[in-house]
């Protein structure tokens, strides 16, 4: 299968009174048709901005977005509307992403109506199909979001995203606000839908065990920069970038007998406003040297395994 | 369960809220005990009643509405539910203190952080001068890793992790015997969470504090707790040492929780979620609260009170079907 989405040197800067915020800085990756790309990182690393920029909720500052073989970086309003049928987003917070004054049926019908493709019986039929698809009981059609639990609300959000048969969905922390038992239900639903509808996901999360479970490939981000990307299993078995190593070692696991080698991290995330060139992790990195303050290149260190670190070979004893 | 010399002993605690004429059964006959220097984890999902247990121990349930209906809480042999409000005020912050979940709302936005901690110190040591209290506060902040040149800043100038450390410094300022930590790391990133958990572990060792850790994250429990109480619909449904509960979970709900978490060390393709939802605490089912979602439930589960039984010495489980489960396995 070919690439569905390709991002080349994508940048997104925001203006702020203190200077330019480099929210996404020179990020490149490819998502294959039907696969899931996990994007992980801590708050403020630009993972949500990346997702929103790709589906054009915000304009990109620089770089290229290639979707389904077409360059979609700059589009007029009409072309953008057509593109939106193919690219959708599921938001993090099912509590604030639904209109409290619309019933579940109205909420799910909204995108169908806006598309102008559904009317009368066809509209009702399609609504019913979507509700069934995401597992919302018929009896809840006239309920309001406040009457639903978090898991069901998130199902409504998923139904809206699926309404127009998109090819690509950005899932922005879709299970973070849910309890574990409910989280598992929603994760299973997303995986089932991927198979039945042939969807491609970009799955944004800060939860490493969730990302490992759902993703085929993973991007690790730190302060707007892509530091490491490769296949999911490869990342966990053969972590190469110093930041990824720290991040993985910090996860509390439920295995109480495992011996843990935690890599302690000093300091806190520095400001993304007008950052100095070079690796942004250098300020906290135990391996940082002079050369880290020069701009870093994302390099294919091992087959399919890209890392942005000038000392990666030396640290990991690779030739 | 254990002998009466435990430092903290909670016995049959019952908390109810009244809302819109309905009685919400938030905490139903919860019992557990804790020694000095040990940490118990209260694990459960949203609305299970974990925070209500902690608030009842501190006697800070929202009024009107929240009420301790029954039970006893012995701290060092004294039933603190019988102490008058004035005496309780002396206890709070000094003997028992609490770390709240959200550091953004637990701090006063218009007061310098050092002054907020000095205030706590002075409230409990009336003889101390303002200068001494400030010195004490600076010492406390240094312990949690906040340098002296930043102590005169306001909360908004701090990052989330630093704010949480200020909240922890405040909770530890008077060297409490019992620390209640309500999801202290939930709002933090993993690398910062790791720092904070490590710090809590160290401080606890230094001060020999007993701690109740409230969390929904079994990973955090694995990291810091000695004992575990699994809370479901206001009841402790399983209770034992961390090894008991993690290595040999006995209650179907606990087993379900472990099955629902994606594990970093395994390659399960599909998670096994617990079907259904927790019960409405104002309308609890007859018999076992978990029975509507339990794959092993029988008629016996749906009537009368379910008593805790021992799955192993010191490891209790509120389920009448432990034996039947064994057979099904």
Interface residues (C-beta under 8 A of the other chain):
Chain A: X42 X43 X149 X151 X179 X180 X181 X182 X183 X184 X185 X187 X188 X191 X206 X208 X209 X210 X212 X213 X214 X236 X246 X247 X249 X250 X251 X252 X253 X254 X255 X256 X258 X262 X264 X265 X268 X269
Chain B: X45 X46 X159 X160 X161 X162 X189 X190 X191 X192 X193 X194 X195 X197 X198 X216 X217 X218 X219 X220 X222 X223 X242 X243 X246 X247 X256 X257 X258 X259 X260 X261 X262 X263 X264 X265 X268 X270 X271 X272 X273 X274 X275 X277
